[in-house]
């Protein structure tokens, strides 16, 4: 039971970070109808920037600047590329984001090389125990920060002018435009918010128990993508639920890997995709996604 509770707590912390990344996928899709595959490289850019700037600037300032750099990169991608292709086929836009992702990823891998860059978190590798259940301080702080950010996001999404404009654009873009909503501005801000969320997730993903920043950090976004699909690509609440489900499933599979050896080593790495496929077989639009009705 102790192992189960420990894995559950760690799964929730991992799921909270997945939820932040998945929210980025969702809000970009709702604002610009683009399935963005640039999140992996944006996540790695945030982690790399924070790691490189930590020594000259200190951890706190490096974290702020690293998050700002990632948000700026997302903004530039949207303004220079996505905005100019507005109205193009959805598949074309998705392929463009894959191309941008490959360019950014190649440059970042070249800069990182074979090194593992350390991010000097003030809480280092400390751990906290609640009874017999233990969790790293990094993961515990990640849960708290993710909860605050997700709460602020949902409040802004429901009550702010930007949130109302985004919901209106997602519901009926043409009518929203006729009502004076500038969809370009909504899309740009959505990309910036997605970049911020990715960088914050990266800040904690490269901390204990992870050794630091390496090219493999990129793969985290790939495992968060099933969380967005699982919850429903047009559902912000679904991104939260999907992130938690994927995080818990992955943590459980990794914790009980000895009992799952018949499925092969490293099975936990593919669990997010297995869960996604299993759910989509019964709910093609995701758990909370909008079902499309077609008149025949």
N, C-alpha and C positions, 0 to 999 in steps of 0.2 A: 504493500500500500504506500509506503514511503517513497519508493521509486516511482510509482505511478503519479503521486502528487507532485514530486519534483519535476517529472517530465511534463506534467500538465502545466505547471507554472512557467517552465521554460518555453513550452509551446505557445502559451499566451503571449509571452514577451516577444517571441519570434513573429507570432501572428500580428502583433501590434505594429511591428515594423513593416511587415508585408502589407498591412492595411494602408499605411501611409503611401507606399509605392503604388498600390492598387488604386487608391483614390486619385493619384496623378493620371493613371490611364483613363479612369472614368470621366474626370472633369474635362480632360482634353477632348475625349470623344463627344461629350455632351455639348461642349462649346464650339467645336469645329468639325465634328463628325470624322475625325481622323483617329485611326488606331495607331498610336505612336509607338514605334519600336526603338525610339532613341533613349528610352529610360535607362537601359543598361549602361550606356556610355555616360549619361548625365549622372547616374549614381556613382560611377567610378570617378568621374571628374570631380564631384564633390568630395569624395574620400581622398583623392590624390591632392587636391588643393589644400585641404585641411592638414594633411600629413606634411606637405612641403612647407607650409607657412607656420607650422607650430613652433619650430625652433626660432625663427626671427621675430615672430609676433606674440608668441605665447598661445596657450590653448584656446582661451576664450575669444580673443580677437581673431585668431586663425579660423575658428569655427564660424564666426560671423562673416568674415570675408569669403570663406569657402562656400558658404550658403549663398552669398550674394553673387559670386562668380557663376555658380550653377544656375541660379535664377536668370542671370544675364545671358548665359549661353542658351537657355530655353527660349528667352525672349527673342534673341537674334535669329534662332532657327525658325520661329513662328513668323517674324516680320520679313525676313529675307527670302524664305522658301515657301512656307505653308500659305502665307497670306497672298503671295503672288500666284499660287496655284489654286486659289479658292474657286470652287465650281468644277474642278477636275474630278474624274472618277475616283471613288473611294479607294479602289485597289491601287490606282496610280499613286495616290497620296501615301498609302501604307508602304509601297515599294520605295518611295522617295525617303521616308523616315528610316527605312532599313539601310539605304545608301549613306545617309548622314551618320547613322549609328556606326557603320563600319569605318567611316573616315575618322570619327572621333576616337573610336576604340583602338584603331591601329596606332594613332599618334600617342595615346595614353599608354598603351602596352610598350611602345618604343621607349617612352620616358621612364616607365617603371622598371623595365627590364626583368631580371630574375630576382630583384630585391623584394623584400617584404618591408614596407614602410610603416614605421610605428607612429601611432597617434597617442601622445602623452595625456590620456585622460586623467584629470585630478583624482578620480576615485580608483584609478589603476585597476588591479586585478582582485580587489577585495570582494568578499562574499557576505551575504546575509543569511542567517538561519532563522526559520520560524518553526520551532520544535525540531523535528528531524529533517525537515525539508529545507534545502539550501538553494540559493540562486545568486548569481554574481550581481554586484552592485550596479554594474553597467546595464544589465538586463532589467533590473528593478527600476532604475532611473528611466530607461527607455519606455517602460510601460507607463510611467507617470507623464513623461513628456508627450508620448503618443496620445494618451487620453486627453490632455489639455489641448493639443493641436487639433485633434479630431472634433472635440467639443466646440472649439472656436470656429472650425471650418463649417460645421453643421449650423451653428448660430448665424454665421455670415451668409451661408447658402440660403437660409430661410428668411433672414430679415434685412440683409444689406441690399443696396441697389444692384450691385454686381450679381448677387445670388438670384435676385428676382429676374434680372435681365438674362442670366444664363438659363434659368428654368423656362423662361418665355421662349428663348431661342431654340432650346431643345424640343419644346412642344410644337412650335410652328415658326420656323425661321423667317418665312416671308411675311407673316403677319407681324412678328416682332420688329422686323425692319420697317414696315409701314408705320408702326407706332413710335418710331424714332430711336429704337435700340440699335446702337452701333455694334454690329456683330464682330467686326475686326477688333475693337477694343475689348470685347468680352473674351474673344479667343486669345488675345495676347496676354491678358491677365490670367487666364486659365493655365497657359503654358508656364507663366512665372510661378504661380502657386504650385503647380506640379513639380517644377524644378526645386523649389524650396523644400517640399515634402520629401523628395528623393534625397536631397543633401542631408536633411535631418536624419532620415533613416540610415544613410551611409555612415553618419557620425557614430551611431551606436553599433551598427553591424560590424565595424572594424575594431570594436573594443572586446574586452574579455567576454567569452572564452576564445574569440577569434584572435589570432596572433597579430593581425595588422592588415595593411592595404596591399593587395596583390591583384594581378589580372583576374583571378578567380572571383573577386568581389563582383565583377560584372554579372556572374551567373545568378546572383540573388534576384535581380530584376526579372530574369527569365522565370524564376520560381514564383514570383509575385504576380506575373501575368495570369496564370491560372486562377489566382484569387479574384482578379477582376472579372474574368470570364465566368467563373463559378457563381459569383454573386449576381452577375448581370452587368454587362458593359455600360448600360445606361442607368445604373442604380448606385448612388453614393452609399446608401445603407448596405447594399449588397457587397460593396468593396470591403466594408468593415467586417461583415459576417464571413465573407470568403477568406479574408486575410487570417482571421482567427482560426477558421476550420483548417486551412492549409498549414498554418504554423503548428497547430496541435498534432495534426496527422503526421507531419514530417518529424516532429520531436519524438512522438511515440514510436515511429518506425525506426528512428536512429537509436532510441533507448532500448528497444527490444530486438535489435538486429541479430543477436545470437539465436533467438528463437525463430528468426525469419531467414536463416542462412540458405534454406532451400530455394528462396527467391533470388539469391545472389547477393554478393557484397555491394554496398552502395545503393541498396534498394531505396533508402530514404530520399535519395536525390531525385527519383522519378515519381515518388508518391504524389506530389502536387499535381502532376499531369494525369496520373491514374485516377485520382479523386475527381479532377475536372471532367475527364471523359465519362466516368461513371455517372456523374450528375447530369451531364449534357445529353446522355442517352435517354433520360427520362424527362429532363427539363431543358430543351434546346435553347431557350432564351436565358438560362441561368435561374438561380433560386428566386431572384427578385426582379429580373429583367422584364421589360415590356414585351408582351406577345404581339407579334404582327399578324393582323387579320387581313386575308386577301380574298376579295370577292371573285368568284369564278363564274 
